[in-house]
Amino acid sequence: MKRVSASSRVPIAPQHVAAHALVVALLAGCAVGEDYRRPPIESPPSYRGSTAPGTSLAASDWRVVFTDPAQQALIEEAVVGNLDLQLAEARIREAQAGVVIARSGALPNVAVALNTSPIARLPGETVSSSFLLAGLLNWEIDLWGRIRRGTEAAAGDLAASEAARDGAQVSLVAGVAGLHFDVAALREVFARTEASAVLQADSLRLMRRRNAAGIVSAAEVRQSEALLAATQARLPELQRQIVAAENALALLLGRGPAALELPAPQLALPAALPAGLPSELLERRPDLREAEQRLLAANARVGEAKALMLPTLSLTGTLGRISTSLQDLVNAGATVASLGPNATQALYAGGALSANRDAAIARLDQALLAYRSTALNALREVSDALAAYQRSGEQLELEQVRVTAQRESLRLADKRFTAGVVSFIEVLDAQRGLLAAETDFVSARLARQRALVQVYRALGGGWQPVAMAQAQVPRSAAEGK
């Protein structure tokens, strides 16, 4: 005797299938939770410290801002080889997969299964199981928009990852340009310090001969020795700083620690830099775009959490063969078919569902505060950078005047010492003052170069949409690729 434990053949009327499809279409239109709207951000009409009119400097490709060929080559190498940028790209691929996963919940899930189920055994029977080979359908109807909100959140995560990648490139371009300036400045300070030490050593030898002849005192010799030792003592620390800057630059390039043969960058520094309008930062700065997309995703996840508290409805179906004999399953088994809705409403989950909703709301509040904080910090950074660029220009001009005056002072001190009017101590003071003035001049020039980098970075410069970047690359740079 052949006996089965599931329903026998069940005809499925076409009108029933059409009715189910209509229900799906009607119920999938609503979504729990509020749609995202960009929160208002109070921004001033212009940046504090902004003096140059025109389009924001950040709209220019980095090749237009950093025109030195050696510096451009470094940045191009870093964009290709930097590990942090590659890590950001990998996170984008992960977020892209997350969107596919979230979106898949709205699609039918079709599978093939072979199931074994126990059945009651009558006296004398040896078979105690039934076997079902069937195709299975499970299609969750997005009744409250839970899947749609989850997909929206995943898309926000993807956009945030893309903005983070752009932000990594902004930091990378600024970091490479800034470290190139640092290395060049340190090498120049080292060269000037070394040249000053050579000059002081020559002066010390002269002083020792004059002291042996009784022309100058031993005190002057000792002061000359002290000045030379102080100057030479600066050289090891400068060498250490050069090595550290070169290693940091090599790391950004994706290389191991190594000495870098780099010419000093030749870069024109304009008197003022155009900053554009503060409202443009919302679209331009990657960290602001990332914070807003995190906010969008958090808003969507609130709706998703609320939807979990509501009934779920799914359409399930089975079509296959069932038999008490595995060998006769295909040829002699009975056909089974079913298609219908399944509804579930959670009644008690220990407070987990409401806690999950409250946690989502708290994360939304955090994302909103983070977005506003990022916006205020962006405005502050731009204002600070513009002020630094303006003041560094004034300082650089004064340091140039100081260097010129110190060189003239040393020339006059040498002349007066040769004439026997003053002691050599005045010459030593003039040498010390010239080295300090030259060092401060290089530092002031570096501060102005660094301020240019910071303005460009604070405005969100360093990344471009593909079409815009291709349009703004100079012809010479495009031909060199």
Secondary structure, DSSP 8 states (H G I E B T S, - for coil): ----SS-------HHHHHHHHHHHHHHTT--SS-----------SS-TT--B-SS-GGGS-HHHH---HHHHHHHHHHHHH-HHHHHHHHHHHHHHHHHHHHHHTTS-EEEEEEEEEE----TT----EEEEEEEEEEEEE-TTSHHHHHHHHHHHHHHHHHHHHHHHHHHHHHHHHHHHHHHHHHHHHHHHHHHHHHHHHHHHHHHHHHHHTTSS-HHHHHHHHHHHHHHHHHHHHHHHHHHHHHHHHHHHHT--S-------------S--B---GGGHHHH-HHHHHHHHHHHHHHHHHHHHHHTTS-EEEEEEEEEEEES-STTTTTT-EEEEEEEEEEE-----TTHHHHHHHHHHHHHHHHHHHHHHHHHHHHHHHHHHHHHHHHHHHHHHHHHHHHHHHHHHHHHHHHHHHTTSS-HHHHHHHHHHHHHHHHHHHHHHHHHHHHHHHHHHHTTTT---HHHHHHHS-HHHHHT-
